[in-house]
Amino acid sequence: MYLHQNCFRPITLLTAAEALEMSQYQLSRLCNQQIGMGFNAYLKFLRITAAKRLLVSTDWGITQISSSQ
């Protein structure tokens, strides 16, 4: 849930792990086990999915979406 809510903020494995009160190793392992992809790949997936949703549901262009997030 944390990644979904913060996916457009500057976020790293370290900052996410600190926010979730776990180690970087634990978060990385959790992503790989539960999601089936690494932290950075999942974060990119979330960002792309959110951008695609905005492209479909608004009249915003790619430039506006990328700069508004």
N, CA, C and O of each residue as an XYZ file, in Angstrom:
276
protein
N       0.824     -1.184      0.000
C       0.000      0.000      0.000
C       0.878      1.261      0.000
O       0.566      2.246     -0.669
N       1.959      1.211      0.749
C       2.861      2.367      0.817
C       3.377      2.729     -0.567
O       3.396      3.907     -0.924
N       3.791      1.754     -1.347
C       4.323      2.036     -2.682
C       3.243      2.588     -3.602
O       3.519      3.474     -4.411
N       2.033      2.089     -3.494
C       0.937      2.596     -4.322
C       0.663      4.067     -4.015
O       0.431      4.862     -4.926
N       0.691      4.421     -2.754
C       0.386      5.792     -2.350
C       1.524      6.769     -2.623
O       1.295      7.974     -2.720
N       2.730      6.267     -2.746
C       3.894      7.140     -2.876
C       4.698      6.902     -4.146
O       5.843      7.346     -4.237
N       4.129      6.217     -5.122
C       4.922      5.789     -6.273
C       5.472      6.943     -7.107
O       6.461      6.763     -7.817
N       4.854      8.126     -7.039
C       5.355      9.245     -7.839
C       6.303     10.150     -7.066
O       6.812     11.131     -7.608
N       6.536      9.831     -5.829
C       7.517     10.593     -5.054
C       8.892      9.987     -5.274
O       9.007      8.817     -5.641
N       9.936     10.777     -5.052
C      11.279     10.187     -5.122
C      11.398      9.142     -4.009
O      11.344      9.478     -2.826
N      11.556      7.911     -4.384
C      11.562      6.839     -3.403
C      12.652      5.834     -3.756
O      12.882      5.524     -4.925
N      13.299      5.346     -2.746
C      14.337      4.321     -2.928
C      13.993      3.130     -2.038
O      13.100      3.205     -1.194
N      14.696      2.065     -2.237
C      14.516      0.897     -1.387
C      14.755      1.277      0.069
O      14.027      0.830      0.956
N      15.761      2.091      0.318
C      16.084      2.512      1.685
C      14.950      3.334      2.292
O      14.525      3.053      3.413
N      14.455      4.339      1.580
C      13.397      5.187      2.147
C      12.110      4.399      2.368
O      11.417      4.612      3.362
N      11.789      3.499      1.457
C      10.594      2.673      1.624
C      10.758      1.730      2.810
O       9.832      1.562      3.604
N      11.923      1.120      2.932
C      12.176      0.207      4.042
C      12.092      0.937      5.381
O      11.527      0.415      6.343
N      12.647      2.128      5.438
C      12.573      2.915      6.673
C      11.129      3.262      7.012
O      10.726      3.170      8.172
N      10.347      3.661      6.011
C       8.944      4.007      6.239
C       8.139      2.800      6.713
O       7.194      2.941      7.490
N       8.515      1.627      6.245
C       7.812      0.399      6.620
C       8.430     -0.295      7.830
O       7.991     -1.369      8.239
N       9.459      0.343      8.394
C      10.153     -0.151      9.580
C      10.670     -1.577      9.388
O      10.423     -2.466     10.203
N      11.391     -1.762      8.294
C      12.054     -3.036      8.034
C      13.381     -2.748      7.353
O      13.648     -1.617      6.946
N      14.195     -3.758      7.234
C      15.486     -3.565      6.582
C      15.308     -3.587      5.062
O      14.304     -4.072      4.540
N      16.302     -3.051      4.377
C      16.282     -3.081      2.916
C      16.235     -4.526      2.423
O      15.532     -4.848      1.466
N      16.988     -5.377      3.086
C      17.025     -6.793      2.713
C      15.634     -7.417      2.837
O      15.188     -8.135      1.942
N      14.957     -7.142      3.944
C      13.623     -7.709      4.152
C      12.642     -7.229      3.082
O      11.873     -8.025      2.543
N      12.670     -5.942      2.776
C      11.763     -5.403      1.773
C      12.073     -5.958      0.397
O      11.159     -6.309     -0.350
N      13.332     -6.042      0.056
C      13.722     -6.587     -1.233
C      13.271     -8.041     -1.358
O      12.733     -8.444     -2.389
N      13.489     -8.803     -0.328
C      13.094    -10.214     -0.331
C      11.571    -10.352     -0.407
O      11.057    -11.211     -1.123
N      10.860     -9.510      0.327
C       9.401     -9.533      0.309
C       8.866     -9.242     -1.091
O       7.958     -9.925     -1.565
N       9.424     -8.236     -1.747
C       9.004     -7.909     -3.119
C       9.223     -9.104     -4.039
O       8.329     -9.484     -4.795
N      10.384     -9.680     -3.974
C      10.695    -10.817     -4.849
C       9.787    -12.012     -4.575
O       9.341    -12.675     -5.511
N       9.512    -12.291     -3.314
C       8.698    -13.454     -2.964
C       7.217    -13.223     -3.227
O       6.550    -14.084     -3.799
N       6.699    -12.077     -2.818
C       5.259    -11.836     -2.880
C       4.783    -11.278     -4.223
O       3.660    -11.549     -4.648
N       5.633    -10.506     -4.883
C       5.231     -9.850     -6.128
C       5.859    -10.517     -7.337
O       5.321    -10.460     -8.442
N       6.990    -11.144     -7.119
C       7.662    -11.824     -8.212
C       8.565    -10.934     -9.034
O       8.974    -11.306    -10.135
N       8.880     -9.758     -8.510
C       9.827     -8.862     -9.185
C      10.534     -8.028     -8.138
O      10.077     -7.911     -7.002
N      11.652     -7.451     -8.534
C      12.429     -6.624     -7.622
C      11.738     -5.313     -7.308
O      10.780     -4.922     -7.973
N      12.233     -4.647     -6.295
C      11.657     -3.389     -5.827
C      11.580     -2.349     -6.940
O      10.515     -1.786     -7.193
N      12.704     -2.091     -7.605
C      12.730     -1.061     -8.651
C      11.823     -1.411     -9.828
O      11.158     -0.532    -10.376
N      11.789     -2.663    -10.217
C      10.916     -3.089    -11.309
C       9.456     -2.889    -10.926
O       8.652     -2.450    -11.748
N       9.111     -3.210     -9.686
C       7.727     -3.040     -9.239
C       7.352     -1.562     -9.171
O       6.240     -1.190     -9.547
N       8.255     -0.725     -8.701
C       7.995      0.704     -8.636
C       7.774      1.272    -10.043
O       6.867      2.079    -10.246
N       8.580      0.864    -10.994
C       8.388      1.297    -12.385
C       7.046      0.813    -12.923
O       6.345      1.556    -13.609
N       6.689     -0.424    -12.616
C       5.402     -0.978    -13.036
C       4.248     -0.138    -12.484
O       3.307      0.174    -13.214
N       4.316      0.228    -11.208
C       3.262      1.045    -10.598
C       3.152      2.407    -11.280
O       2.051      2.889    -11.545
N       4.295      3.018    -11.558
C       4.295      4.335    -12.192
C       3.723      4.280    -13.598
O       2.945      5.151    -13.987
N       4.095      3.278    -14.354
C       3.587      3.133    -15.719
C       2.090      2.851    -15.709
O       1.345      3.412    -16.513
N       1.651      1.992    -14.810
C       0.230      1.672    -14.701
C      -0.582      2.911    -14.349
O      -1.643      3.138    -14.930
N      -0.100      3.708    -13.412
C      -0.806      4.935    -13.023
C      -0.838      5.931    -14.178
O      -1.858      6.584    -14.403
N       0.257      6.054    -14.906
C       0.298      6.969    -16.054
C      -0.667      6.513    -17.144
O      -1.351      7.340    -17.747
N      -0.731      5.220    -17.402
C      -1.665      4.697    -18.405
C      -3.110      4.978    -17.991
O      -3.947      5.326    -18.824
N      -3.387      4.826    -16.721
C      -4.732      5.097    -16.208
C      -5.090      6.569    -16.429
O      -6.214      6.878    -16.823
N      -4.153      7.469    -16.182
C      -4.409      8.894    -16.395
C      -4.587      9.217    -17.875
O      -5.408     10.065    -18.226
N      -3.841      8.563    -18.735
C      -3.990      8.785    -20.175
C      -5.387      8.410    -20.651
O      -5.956      9.076    -21.516
N      -5.929      7.353    -20.089
C      -7.250      6.874    -20.494
C      -8.371      7.686    -19.848
O      -9.390      7.942    -20.490
N      -8.204      8.085    -18.617
C      -9.302      8.689    -17.869
C      -9.302     10.215    -17.847
O     -10.240     10.819    -17.327
N      -8.269     10.847    -18.401
C      -8.221     12.315    -18.458
C      -7.880     12.749    -19.876
O      -7.592     11.922    -20.741
N      -7.916     14.032    -20.094
C      -7.497     14.545    -21.399
C      -6.053     15.057    -21.354
O      -5.617     15.778    -22.252
N      -5.330     14.685    -20.321
C      -3.941     15.093    -20.164
C      -3.062     14.378    -21.181
O      -3.335     13.241    -21.566
N      -2.020     15.047    -21.605
C      -1.018     14.449    -22.480
C       0.107     13.845    -21.647
O       0.147     13.997    -20.426
N       1.003     13.169    -22.319
C       2.117     12.502    -21.643
C       2.981     13.504    -20.881
O       3.398     13.239    -19.753
N       3.248     14.656    -21.499
C       4.080     15.663    -20.843
C       3.430     16.172    -19.567
O       4.099     16.335    -18.547
N       2.141     16.419    -19.622
C       1.435     16.916    -18.423
C       1.411     15.843    -17.337
O       1.596     16.160    -16.163
N       1.192     14.605    -17.697
C       1.178     13.530    -16.705
C       2.546     13.380    -16.063
O       2.654     13.255    -14.843
N       3.586     13.392    -16.875
C       4.926     13.188    -16.319
C       5.380     14.352    -15.441
O       6.136     14.143    -14.492
N       4.939     15.559    -15.736
C       5.358     16.695    -14.934
C       4.460     16.923    -13.725
O       4.878     17.570    -12.765
N       3.249     16.410    -13.753
C       2.338     16.630    -12.626
C       2.600     15.667    -11.490
O       2.205     15.933    -10.355
N       3.241     14.583    -11.760
C       3.458     13.568    -10.732
C       4.748     13.886    -10.058
O       5.159     13.172     -9.144
